[in-house]
Amino acid sequence: EEVLIGKAELEELRPQNGLEKLEDKLGVLENDLRLASCAKSFPRVKFRMYTDRKRVLVTGGAGFVGSHLVDRLMQDGHEVIVVDNVYTGRRRNVQHWIGHENFQLVTHDIVNPLYMEVEEIYHLASPASPPHYMSNPIKTLKTNALGTLNILGLAKRVKAKVLLASTSEVYGDPEVHPQPETYWGNVNPVGPRSCYDEGKRIAEAFARSYHEYEGVDVRIARIFNTYGPRMHMNDGRVVSNFVTQALSGQPLTVYGDGTQTRSFQYVSDLVDGLLALMNSSYTMPVNLGNPEERTVMDFARIVLGMTGSKSTIVHKPSVEDDPQKRRPVIELAKQVLGWKPKPPVEQVEELTRRNIERILRRMTDVKSILTVVLRPDFQVLMSGGMVWEKVFPFFGNFISVFIFLVSTFIRIKVINPYPSKIADNGVDRDKELYRGRVSIEEGLAETVQFFKEELDRSKDPRDHAYYPLESEQVKDSFHRADEL
Ligand SMILES: O=c1ccn([C@@H]2O[C@H](COP(=O)(O)OP(=O)(O)O[C@H]3OC[C@@H](O)[C@H](O)[C@H]3O)[C@@H](O)[C@H]2O)c(=O)[nH]1
């Protein structure tokens, strides 16, 4: 009987025990869930062992070019330290990495020395837009001269490789066209642009001297006009000005007669070039730019066409010392880096290689065929008719042309003309990273979409985006902060 009672009691206890355990477990799960919902989700990064992971400093990493470079380094699994005074750069450009264990944002002005242990330095810090760098020429000179000195000093101490972001402006208003690296340039040393072009020229001279006399491993990139998402709306350069003006119905401001030329490269091409240069062993200057040259007037028309804007074009007085033509010779980059901006055909080949098998595998029923054919990259494939020729050897080309036309129409009219955009649900953080585009039109489409979102955001009173150049008081005190 005793045994029986014992059993009964045990039976009574068992479910209760089980329930308690279950409750405990639920509690733990609940907590996990709460933590998970608070936790920030980051774009995916490659995993690297610490032996294989580099510590990389990017000065100016919160800026337009810097932040795209940071994206690539982070995605590649490296540790990235951004040093930026967030003067013309913005926290928002790297917001999607803040809190990531591989990422650190340090607010610091490189005019003052800095001490940290790093293996590679991309030295991009400097205002780059003419109205910005002219707004305080002394500050611009100090950033490029003292700032570069500080960075080279740091590189020397910690034996880091350092890449200097120089500029096509070292060629001044060129008398040689297009410009090879061997051209010494035509710069006015006392003109309004001298703070920037002479600033960059002294930075190059510092870099070369540190290389020759101190053995610092240097790289020098002469960057030509670059555009893309994350340029600031009030940046003042031609791309951001024209696109913002076109989108808000303002007249496009062409300085002078608009016959001056520039060659525009999309930012992802530049990032490819910077990474290739760092990984090379070439220590002399290398041009990085897209040799496709256009007049400013042509560019205004392209922007009007792209945006479908009814804006007019007005002419403003020409800018003093404005270079009249600019186009890079990129033979050196091709030769020593194996780099050139990606032309459409190369991208198509790449897409073809990567996608053709996957696409064929997926086409099993009507729904899956539709899902696939509405993808923009698939449409690129379709135009060649390669896939359909494989499926239906005789009608292949007709089918491909038909599908291409219909799907392009649906994508543009019904779905979204700019498909790979920032995710608005905050789940797919990968989409915050901008991808390379296949032509100036597509690059511009990405840029236009970005500015559309910026314009909407700027109307939202909850947007606290802080931009020093827009506040007179901050601007003034900022300029005086390191007065000599
Ligand atoms: O609203 C505008 C802005 C600019 N422009 C013109 O468009 C051309 C391009 O001007 P941007 O201000 O975009 O750039 P710039 O080519 O003068 O300088 C650039 O050169 C290379 C980079 O290294 C530098 O960061 C950047 O200063 C100039 O001829 C300028 O006069 C306009 O016609 N209208």
The ligand as a Gaussian input file, in Angstrom:
#p B3LYP/6-31G(d) Opt

LIG

0 1
 O       25.061000      73.156000     -60.287000
 C       26.096000      72.976000     -60.924000
 C       27.260000      72.397000     -60.355000
 C       28.375000      72.242000     -61.139000
 N       28.377000      72.595000     -62.441000
 C       29.559000      72.383000     -63.307000
 O       29.733000      70.983000     -63.445000
 C       31.115000      70.662000     -63.515000
 C       31.443000      69.655000     -62.453000
 O       31.422000      70.292000     -61.201000
 P       31.472000      69.565000     -59.802000
 O       31.294000      70.598000     -58.781000
 O       30.544000      68.421000     -59.786000
 O       32.926000      68.910000     -59.711000
 P       34.357000      69.373000     -60.235000
 O       34.656000      68.540000     -61.424000
 O       34.454000      70.838000     -60.424000
 O       35.264000      68.979000     -59.018000
 C       35.352000      67.612000     -58.614000
 O       36.418000      67.086000     -59.262000
 C       37.000000      65.868000     -58.895000
 C       36.864000      65.498000     -57.456000
 O       38.065000      65.001000     -56.942000
 C       36.458000      66.605000     -56.611000
 O       36.011000      66.054000     -55.401000
 C       35.432000      67.542000     -57.118000
 O       35.836000      68.733000     -56.594000
 C       31.845000      71.984000     -63.390000
 O       32.209000      72.441000     -64.648000
 C       30.850000      72.920000     -62.745000
 O       31.043000      74.247000     -63.110000
 C       27.239000      73.160000     -63.015000
 O       27.227000      73.492000     -64.208000
 N       26.145000      73.329000     -62.234000

